[in-house]
Amino acid sequence: MKKYEYTITTHTADEILAKIQSRPAEGELPVLYCDAQGTCFFDNAPNPYLESIIEILNTQGEQGWILVQTVLREQDMICFWRREQEGAA
């Protein structure tokens, strides 16, 4: 039976923005838009934002973590990860 270990990472909007070389033009949507009900969107996000998020996800993936779920909040992204425990049968 496989055994897994789990971890949770959080990534703030500022962290995502810091990975972007150039700032978006004025008037473009932010990487995350969350309405008053807590529903978040990536609609029309510029490519640099998506590339920044992909970089964050790939960093964990390179360590063997598998993304289980992502929760988007107004100012951050929470990622739930799992990976098989080494030596577990």
Helices and strands as residue ranges (DSSP letters): E 4-12, H 13-18, E 33-34, E 40-41, H 47-61, E 66-72, E 76-84
